[in-house]
Amino acid sequence: MASEEKTLAEVVAEGDAAAKSQTSDVLLSAGDAMRIPAVNAEGGSAAFGARKSDAGVETAEEATEPADPDIDELCRDMFSKMAVYLQGELTATCEDYKLLENMNHLTSLKYKEMKEISINISRNLKDLNSKYTNLLPYLEQISQIEEQVSVLEQAAYKLDAYSKKLEAKFKKLEKR
């Protein structure tokens, strides 16, 4: 955390240095009008000192104005608030990534559990299929026995009906 604080302090210091060394051609503070540097007769800006080098090329030097103490304070305030804002954004992003990491971990565990369940179901299904295959001849025998019982039942009904007819005939013959 100390390295982050140092980094933030460096950012604020750099901002202060930039605010002191930077001049603006356009000032938009309350009550100020837009200021445009005047152009001198030689074509150079009055805000910049123009020099001619020995080769005839004109070079410019930036005129520095002393930094306004109010601007210094506003820059410091802005940089400190920006640092707090960025720190908050980074913290929120880190928390989001931690949450996603936890969710991914839990999802991974859930999928592993589901995989184990599906492996067990598959194993049990294979066992049931092998048992069914082993029982299939017995099931066929049961089906055959059922068919034979059905045929035997029909024969028993016919025999019962025939015996009733015979009994009726016998009773008829007895009465005569």
Secondary structure, 3 states (H helix, E strand, C coil): CHHHHHHHHHHHHHHHHHHHHCCCCCCCCCCCCCCCCCECCCCCECCEEEEECCCCCEEEEECCCCCCHHHHHHHHHHHHHHHHHHHHHHHHHHHHHHHHHHHHHHHHHHHHHHHHHHHHHHHHHHHHHHHHHHHHHHHHHHHHHHHHHHHHHHHHHHHHHHHHHHHHHHHHHHHC
